[in-house]
Amino acid sequence: MEAPEPIISLRGISRTYDMGHVTVPALREVDLDVHRGEFLAIVGPSGSGKSTMMNIVGCLDRPTEGTYRLAGTPVEELDDDGLARVRSRTIGFVFQSYNLLPRTTALENVATPLLYQGVSRAERTRRATEALERLGLGDRVTHEPSELSGGQQQRVAVARALVTDPALILADEPTGNLDQASGHEVLELLRELNRAGSTIVLITHDTEVAASAGRQVHIRDGRLSA
Amino acid sequence: MKILELIRLAFSRLRTGRLRAALTMLGVIIGVASVVALVGVGQGTTANITERLANLGTNLLTISAAGANGGASSTLTTADADALRAIDGVAGVAPETQTQATVGADGETTTTSIIGTSADYATVRAYDLWQGTFLTDTAVEQDLRVAVLGATTADDLGLDATSIGSEITIGGLPFRLIGILQPKGGAGFADPDDQVMVPIGIVHKYFVAGDGVRTIGVSVADESQMDAVQAEITSVLRTRHELAAANDDDFSIFDQAQLLETASSISGTLTMLLGGIASISLIVGGIGIMNIMLVSVRERTREIGIRKAVGARRRDILAQFLIEALTLSGLGGLIGIVLGLTVSGLIARLGGITFAFSPTTLAVAFLFSLAVGVVFGVWPARQAARLDPISALRYE
């Protein structure tokens, strides 16, 4: 039996930044496969190319060289709107600083990705409520981010990442702004989601955090090592 | 993404920043309100002028003598007037010779214009009778000493419906009062209701020597015949006055319709001018919107980054910010229309100025405010749409 196609397949990915007269390489010929149902941690200190990795994997940026297939779609050639569509359909983001819309209720925050998929209002509300309930925030739907604790905000952000039922959840230092207990909770939450079938890529500098993942790869000076 | 969703989003955004939204809209509100009010004044004035001129009698040609005020030196005579009656398309001819005299009744006196004219005068000058009868052909032919009073004159003399048939004096001579006219309101130059009408022969006999007339009013049966009748009058009068081809006319013909057209085109231009001045403030209001939208795009860079990260395309962001600008300007436009109507209603009540509003004006004012929103909203919206999601997400 042939092995199933990996959900993420990076081949020879390089990303250099053009800083006027010098070019700075941030990623050098990275190869990486992530399979469906995996929980992978990409670990590296700051300046290692971690963020660039996250931008490329998250389809927020395009590689300078190499090919990237995400859930079967070659994304390195897509234009901005094409990338937006891939993000909308395939990826759920969890950021270090939560990145919730201010002065907007938890419900509407969670429903926002569905808005850009053209889902009807009633359906958005239903699915967003469901996602919030699943993360134990059923009583916080009408709260705005400023009325929630950091841990609660990050859980709202996880709910937002989940609501589109994405093929990949991409978490960028999700515990970075949280106290230990809340951080623990969020990691446990990610593990739970992974057990329920979600593919998760976690990007962190913290080896302890990375230990939650099923597999780790290390990044240093733009190169990956197992 | 549906427009309705975006409008909903824009309104919830406006609710979170009410003061800012109100101040931003203020420019458009003032702009639209002044457009509505000033164009209302302009159109009201146009309507007013048109109505007043129509009061003077439409389809009216006024022939004036070149020279004096009637009397012996005038180039126009009652015989000329009689000759014009024969022209095809002429519905009425009213020669006028005018003088000033003291009119008295029951001890009351007033000095006013005495107009010697014919029975057609009421038709030609668009007067309606209130009481009694107007001058009859018989009275004019036989030079009977009868008089018809304008409403103001009758009022000055304390005469009313019961006075018909009584005796009044004009310049000391006894006349029988046979009719009083309905008031028709001022045409701006002189009160058309303050005058006394008597058979033209009487004026020539007792007040003004000779058979000259100051003007001859000709009413034309149908508007389409105006030019033909005017040409025919010219030819008849030139023949009668024995003018050689090289000589200029010794009379002038004045077309009421021309005056109407000129007057309404002047006030139309005035309306455009007022509207134009007011639109400048609308444009200033638009710049205010652009300013706030640009600030808003900067402030909400992170929001834009988040929206892009979770799947918003360029056009989604573009549409969101454009609809926000449109909501500001459109809402401002609606409020401005209401304010403009209110303010001009107040001015109309207090200042006695006439306003006229057509639905078209209001619709144009509203569309104009929307256009301002598009014109001044599109650039900030493009700025927002083109933001790079990575740097937008990092923006503090």
Chai-1 contact restraints between the chains, C-beta under 6 A:
chainA,res_idxA,chainB,res_idxB,connection_type,confidence,min_distance_angstrom,max_distance_angstrom,comment,restraint_id
A,N55,B,I390,contact,1.0,0.0,6.0,A-B,restraint_1
A,L60,B,P389,contact,1.0,0.0,6.0,A-B,restraint_2
A,L60,B,I390,contact,1.0,0.0,6.0,A-B,restraint_3
A,D61,B,I390,contact,1.0,0.0,6.0,A-B,restraint_4
A,D81,B,R313,contact,1.0,0.0,6.0,A-B,restraint_5
A,D81,B,R314,contact,1.0,0.0,6.0,A-B,restraint_6
A,A84,B,G311,contact,1.0,0.0,6.0,A-B,restraint_7
A,A84,B,R313,contact,1.0,0.0,6.0,A-B,restraint_8
A,R87,B,G311,contact,1.0,0.0,6.0,A-B,restraint_9
A,S88,B,G311,contact,1.0,0.0,6.0,A-B,restraint_10
A,F93,B,A309,contact,1.0,0.0,6.0,A-B,restraint_11
A,N99,B,I306,contact,1.0,0.0,6.0,A-B,restraint_12
A,L101,B,E303,contact,1.0,0.0,6.0,A-B,restraint_13
A,R103,B,T16,contact,1.0,0.0,6.0,A-B,restraint_14
A,T112,B,V310,contact,1.0,0.0,6.0,A-B,restraint_15
A,P113,B,V310,contact,1.0,0.0,6.0,A-B,restraint_16
A,P113,B,G311,contact,1.0,0.0,6.0,A-B,restraint_17
A,Y116,B,G311,contact,1.0,0.0,6.0,A-B,restraint_18
A,Y116,B,A312,contact,1.0,0.0,6.0,A-B,restraint_19
A,Y116,B,D316,contact,1.0,0.0,6.0,A-B,restraint_20
